[in-house]
Amino acid sequence: MLLNAKNLNYRVLNETLRKVDGDCNIIECCGQRYIAAGMSDQNITVNGIPGNALGAYLNGATITVNANAQEAVGDTMNAGKIVVHGNIGDAAGYAMRGGRIFVKGNAGYRAGIHMKAYKEKQPVMVIGGTAGSFLGEYQAGGIIIVLGLGAKEKEIVGFFPCTGMHGGKMFLRSDCRNVRFPSQVTARTATKSDLEELEVYVSEYCDLFGYDIHEVLSSPFTVITPDSKSPYKQMYVAN
Amino acid sequence: MNVFALFYFPERQDIDMKMEGQVRIPSGCAIAAVISRDGSKMSGEMITNAMRPMHDRSNGLGGGFAGYGIYPEYKDFYALHMFFDERATRKSCETFLKERFEIVKSERIPTRKIPAITDEPVIWRYFAAPLKSVFADLQLTEEEFVARTVMKINTEMKGAYVFSSGKNMGTFKAVGFPEDVGIFYKLEEYEGYSWTAHGRYPTNTPGWWGGAHPFTLLDWSVVHNGEISSYDANRRFIEMFGYKCTLQTDTEVITYIMDYLIRVQGLTLGEAASVIAAPFWSTIEGKTDLDDKRKHTYLRTMFPSLLITGPFSIVLGFNGGLMALNDRLKLRSMVIGEKDDRVFIASEEAAIRTMEPNAENIWAPAGGEPVIIKVKDGAF
């Protein structure tokens, strides 16, 4: 179904979207918030600029955005997939606990902030370009991958990545020579088994956006993990 | 600062008019701006419409605009935009002004009665030139004299506020949603080479006409999304230099800081940005460009009390240009785009697309990275 969002209030747009039986193509979107929030079983395509908190609490639906997306994409997302054929704003995947986010271009500040995982719930975010500062801030679980494609002289990540990271894993397609990590994480060159794990997600990225996986994987990757499962162990009391 | 509170988008709620400390509302706010590098004129209609997709970032307790190049026929006169609580206040203020200024034109600012905007004060404007004999006697420059007069009226004259005091520019603000404020002030009838806009979601202070953005002094204007956690430290410092914070909101201190750093201290725009959104000491320490490192060390050492902490995205307007800036942690969104000679700035890309659907090179500057756009020489 085609849904013209022109001048539609976000609430009306989302109510209409919820009543659609089957897939939906939204056109002329311009800043409406919370698109597809909590939805579980549709394919939704957005043309135009979706507003903040696109796919918040997403629970299994697939969202494709044919432009840039704004702040807080996939906020507290539980399951499903969000594909953005452009850049995304700040705090993407904020507290996400399942599902996958693929961004063709760059991410703003605080991508993957407080991402978490539990048993089979393993959220994944792949950023094709570069990420802003505070990438993976307070990351508690899941996987964040940044490819730095087309970064040229720009650093793959801004300042203070992994601040407060205490779980999960991060892959940066760079030797990270100029990146300063905090003391509670370990950054090392990816091993063969790391690359096998990585390949699953990167191949999906390459399929979605038309990149050659061999070329993408031919550069060195740095893997960042927290040192301890309880990094705050000594902070207050020894327990 | 709790970062988790930042991405919290509350529904509009009805709020009693309470004073600071009695009410706490999660923040939002929206800003937008446009400038023509060629100095070509745009009506205020476009910037008014830019605020529509960001409606829910405001809560109806303040909206406002600044337009530059809008008074070409009076470009050599200070345009004083004023709120008065009643006619008698206006009369006594005019007596005061006439002792200090030659007033070449005095008129009610045209407005349109609309249901969305109510309880308006008396809104007036004066095109005026300070009397040379008066400011020469005081050994003040013309600009310093005007700035002090604004401070004097805002501090001492009950019921009177100067809310705009630059040349060939003017601000227009009210309690209401910004898109309604633009209609109220008939902004489609003004033509400017740059415009800034603000939709307010007051967090710590009351929503009142004087508290709407932009906050201005001389030709500086500031629209601000965020809240200043260093406000009182900043206020105490800047008040030592004759500025008075009278408008019951944090943003006005940014305007005075920029006036002080740039006009009084002679810093460049970029240097002033490095004072208020200074990099962390650890970031300065890690700089490999030694001149740059020395400069930042100097600025942080000289003006430690003017570091603004807390979230902000601001657009500073001035004659001939705009500067956009985020706080150093970038706790607020802000994107920039361009098309031909025009540059667009907004809290959300949706606002830019409303102004120019085919805007190009959309990007988000880093925290503390100033973006300065100037009209080419001689074009304004």
Interface residues (C-beta under 8 A of the other chain):
Chain A: Y10 C30 G31 Q32 R33 G48 I49 G51 N52 A53 N68 Q70 E71 A72 D75 N87 G89 D90 A91 Y94 G108 Y109 R110 I113 H114 G132 S133 F134 E137 G158 F159 R180
Chain B: V3 F4 L6 F7 F9 P53 M54 D56 F280 T283 G286 L329 K330 S333 V335 E348 E349 A350 A351 R353 T354 I362 W363 A364 A366 G367
